[in-house]
Amino acid sequence: MKDLLRVADLSAGDLSLLLKLAAGFQDEPAAESGLLAGRIVPMYFAKPSTRTRLSTAAAVARLGGSPVTVGPDELQLRRGETIGDTARVMGSYAAAVVIRTFADADVAELAAAAPIPVINALTDGHHPLQAIADLLTVKEHFGDLRGHRIAYVGDGGNNVARSLMEATALAGMDIAIAAPDGYLPGEDAVASTGGQAERHGGSVTVTQDPAAAVNGASVVYTDVWLSMGDSEDERAHRKDLFAAYQVDQDLMDHAGRDAVFMHCLPAHRGEEVAADVIDGGRSLAFRQAANRLPAAQAVLYALLTDRLEGHR
């Protein structure tokens, strides 16, 4: 497996290996500090980023390499150079490519042409690095993944929800998605992840009732309601529509007594989450953010050393 474009590209064994490697890098951050010695990793960001940009740059540095961050105005893509040509050139200089952009098709085209590993650092459809860090956080807190249920409350059709569904399916976990009509996961996504989850001992449930979703959950998870580029009309519409899906203390009380809160950040306090929840003692949001670094380090290491078999 050369690239990581989405979680579903992994096998269950791959995901388990990545979590094991990430935990190892938590304990020994410099364990493989010579892997990228004298090499660069271009990081192309067409969207703003805090956690992904900094965590992947730190991961490259911990493996001994030099991250080179570039944006749309710093390459020749806007002057007509093709993605394929750009990929081939990058392959002449670099050890791997990290890309955060809009269309999944662009990342797939880059990976098809590049002779080096390509890592999806977020697209409109997927956010695999986030999901790996999420499961690392759950395992770190509870000691295991099986037997735990994640309740995702909010926009069930976005990239974070989709990658989280794919990850929990491979891990044999239960996940419940609560979203208003029109924002539930697509039927194809539910069918594919549901089948995968069942094979590994887990399940996928969708509902419009947030209280039902969080009932008995070990983790209550949410994400922002609004995306970059949304119009003012869309923003107003979403705020009204999602108001009943805010994660507050009342909703947390419907979950298990030991349930924790997670959020991929950035957070809008007073919208998708109440301030006393994300800043309270049950919140793992900032531990989750810290875990983006060993997760990225694990992915880079596994791809560069050809440790992943891919979904078969």
C-alpha positions in Angstrom: 0.0 0.0 0.0 1.8 3.1 -1.3 -0.7 5.9 -0.2 -3.2 6.8 2.5 -6.2 8.5 0.8 -9.0 7.3 3.1 -9.3 5.0 6.1 -11.2 2.4 4.1 -8.0 1.8 2.1 -6.6 0.2 5.2 -7.1 -3.4 6.5 -8.1 -4.0 10.1 -4.6 -5.2 10.6 -3.2 -2.0 9.1 -5.3 0.2 11.5 -4.2 -1.9 14.5 -0.5 -1.5 13.4 -0.8 2.3 13.0 -2.3 2.6 16.5 0.5 0.5 17.9 3.1 2.5 16.1 1.5 5.8 17.2 1.5 4.7 20.8 5.2 3.8 20.4 6.0 7.2 19.0 4.2 8.7 22.0 6.6 6.9 24.3 9.7 7.4 22.1 9.3 10.3 19.7 12.8 10.1 18.3 12.8 6.3 17.8 13.1 6.5 14.0 14.8 9.9 13.8 17.1 8.9 10.9 14.4 7.6 8.6 14.1 10.9 6.6 17.6 12.2 7.2 18.5 14.6 4.3 15.1 14.3 2.7 12.1 16.6 2.3 8.4 16.1 2.5 6.3 18.7 0.6 3.1 19.7 2.3 0.6 21.2 0.0 -2.2 23.2 1.7 -5.0 24.6 -0.3 -7.0 25.2 2.9 -6.2 26.9 6.2 -4.9 24.5 8.8 -3.6 24.5 12.4 -3.4 21.0 13.8 -2.8 19.2 10.5 -0.1 21.6 9.3 1.8 21.7 12.6 1.4 18.0 13.5 2.6 16.7 10.1 5.5 19.1 10.0 6.5 18.0 13.5 6.1 14.3 12.4 8.4 14.8 9.5 11.0 16.6 11.7 10.9 13.8 14.3 11.7 11.3 11.6 14.7 13.4 10.6 13.3 15.1 7.5 12.5 18.7 6.5 8.8 19.7 5.8 8.3 22.1 3.0 4.9 23.8 3.1 3.5 25.2 -0.1 0.2 26.7 -1.2 -1.7 27.1 -4.4 0.1 30.3 -5.3 3.6 28.8 -4.8 3.4 26.0 -7.4 2.8 26.1 -11.1 -0.7 24.4 -11.0 -2.5 27.7 -11.5 -0.4 28.4 -14.6 -1.5 25.2 -16.2 0.9 22.5 -15.1 -1.0 19.3 -14.6 -1.3 17.5 -11.3 0.4 14.5 -12.9 3.4 16.5 -14.0 3.6 18.1 -10.6 3.5 14.7 -8.9 6.3 13.3 -11.1 8.5 16.3 -10.3 7.9 16.0 -6.6 8.8 12.4 -6.8 12.2 13.4 -8.0 13.0 15.4 -4.9 10.9 14.2 -2.0 10.3 11.2 0.2 6.5 11.7 0.4 3.8 14.2 -0.2 1.1 15.5 2.2 -1.8 17.2 0.6 -4.8 19.1 2.1 -7.2 20.2 -0.6 -10.8 20.1 -1.8 -11.6 17.4 -4.3 -10.8 13.8 -3.6 -10.3 13.2 -7.3 -7.3 15.6 -7.2 -5.6 13.7 -4.5 -6.3 10.4 -6.3 -4.7 11.8 -9.5 -1.7 13.0 -7.6 -1.2 9.6 -5.9 -1.6 7.8 -9.2 1.2 9.8 -10.8 3.6 10.2 -7.9 6.2 7.5 -7.4 6.3 8.3 -3.7 3.7 8.0 -0.9 0.8 10.5 -0.9 -1.1 11.2 2.4 -4.5 12.8 2.4 -4.4 15.5 5.1 -8.0 16.4 4.5 -10.3 16.6 1.5 -14.0 17.4 1.1 -14.7 13.6 1.5 -12.2 12.3 4.0 -9.9 13.1 6.9 -8.0 9.8 7.7 -5.3 11.3 9.9 -7.9 12.7 12.2 -9.7 9.4 12.5 -6.5 7.5 13.4 -5.7 10.1 16.1 -9.3 9.8 17.3 -9.1 6.0 17.8 -5.6 6.4 19.4 -7.2 8.8 21.9 -10.1 6.4 22.7 -7.7 3.5 23.1 -5.4 5.5 25.3 -8.2 6.5 27.6 -10.2 3.3 27.8 -7.4 0.8 27.2 -9.3 -0.9 24.4 -11.6 -0.1 21.4 -13.9 -3.1 21.3 -17.0 -2.8 23.5 -17.1 1.0 23.2 -19.6 3.1 21.3 -19.0 6.5 19.7 -21.9 8.8 19.3 -21.3 11.4 16.6 -23.7 14.4 16.8 -23.9 17.0 14.1 -23.3 16.9 10.3 -23.2 13.2 9.6 -22.2 13.7 6.0 -19.0 15.5 6.4 -15.4 14.3 6.0 -14.7 13.8 9.8 -17.9 11.7 10.3 -17.2 9.6 7.2 -13.6 8.8 8.2 -14.7 8.1 11.8 -17.3 5.6 10.5 -14.7 3.9 8.4 -12.2 3.7 11.3 -14.7 2.4 13.9 -15.9 -0.2 11.3 -12.4 -1.6 10.9 -11.9 -1.6 14.7 -15.1 -3.5 15.4 -16.6 -0.6 17.4 -20.2 0.6 17.5 -20.9 4.1 16.1 -24.2 6.0 16.1 -24.6 9.1 13.9 -27.2 11.7 14.9 -28.0 14.4 12.4 -31.0 16.3 11.0 -32.7 15.1 7.8 -30.6 16.0 4.8 -27.3 15.7 6.9 -27.3 12.0 7.7 -24.6 9.9 6.1 -25.3 8.6 2.6 -26.9 5.2 2.1 -23.9 3.9 0.3 -21.6 5.0 3.2 -23.8 3.4 5.8 -24.1 0.2 3.8 -20.4 -0.2 3.2 -19.2 0.8 6.7 -22.1 -1.2 8.3 -21.0 -4.3 6.5 -17.4 -3.8 7.4 -18.4 -3.1 11.0 -20.5 -6.3 11.2 -17.6 -8.4 9.9 -15.4 -7.1 12.7 -18.0 -7.2 15.5 -19.2 -3.6 15.5 -22.2 -1.7 14.1 -23.3 1.5 12.5 -26.6 3.3 13.5 -28.1 6.5 12.1 -30.8 8.5 13.7 -32.2 12.0 13.9 -32.4 11.8 17.7 -29.3 12.9 19.5 -30.4 11.6 22.9 -30.9 8.1 21.4 -27.5 8.2 19.7 -25.6 9.1 22.9 -27.5 6.7 25.2 -24.9 4.3 26.6 -22.1 5.8 24.5 -18.5 5.9 25.8 -17.7 8.9 23.6 -19.8 11.8 22.5 -18.2 13.4 19.4 -19.0 16.5 17.5 -17.6 18.8 14.8 -18.4 22.3 13.6 -21.7 22.8 11.9 -20.4 25.3 9.3 -17.7 24.7 6.7 -15.3 27.2 5.1 -16.9 28.9 2.2 -20.5 28.5 3.3 -22.7 31.4 2.3 -24.3 33.6 5.0 -27.7 32.2 4.1 -26.4 28.6 4.5 -24.7 29.6 7.8 -28.0 31.0 9.2 -29.9 27.9 8.0 -27.5 25.5 9.6 -27.5 27.3 12.9 -31.3 27.0 13.1 -31.4 23.5 11.9 -28.6 22.1 14.1 -29.6 24.0 17.3 -31.1 20.8 18.8 -27.8 19.0 18.2 -25.6 21.0 20.5 -23.6 18.9 22.9 -24.4 20.3 26.3 -24.4 18.9 29.8 -27.9 17.7 29.4 -27.0 15.6 26.3 -23.8 14.3 28.0 -26.0 13.1 30.9 -27.8 10.7 28.4 -24.5 9.0 27.7 -22.7 6.6 30.0 -21.5 7.8 33.4 -17.9 7.5 32.3 -18.5 9.0 28.8 -16.0 11.4 27.5 -16.3 14.3 25.0 -14.3 14.6 21.8 -14.0 17.3 19.1 -11.6 17.5 16.1 -11.3 21.3 16.5 -11.6 24.1 15.8 -14.6 24.5 18.2 -17.3 27.1 18.2 -18.4 27.3 21.8 -22.1 28.1 22.1 -22.8 26.4 18.7 -22.0 22.7 18.3 -20.7 22.4 21.9 -21.3 24.2 25.2 -18.2 25.8 26.7 -18.6 23.9 30.0 -18.5 20.6 28.1 -15.4 21.2 25.9 -13.6 22.9 28.8 -14.8 20.5 31.4 -13.2 17.4 33.0 -14.7 14.9 30.6 -13.3 16.6 27.5 -10.5 14.8 25.6 -10.5 17.4 22.8 -7.0 18.7 23.4 -5.5 15.3 24.1 -7.1 14.3 20.8 -5.3 17.3 19.1 -2.0 16.3 20.7 -2.4 12.8 19.3 -2.4 14.1 15.8 1.4 14.2 15.9 2.1 10.5 16.8 -0.7 9.5 14.4 1.0 11.4 11.5 4.4 10.0 12.5 3.0 6.5 12.4 1.4 6.9 9.0 4.6 8.4 7.5 6.7 5.6 9.0 4.4 2.8 7.9 4.2 4.0 4.3 7.9 4.8 4.0 8.8 1.4 5.3 6.1 -0.5 3.3 4.4 -1.8 6.4 0.7 -1.5 5.2 -1.0 -4.2 3.1 -4.1 -2.3 2.3 -7.8 -3.4 2.2 -8.3 -6.7 0.4 
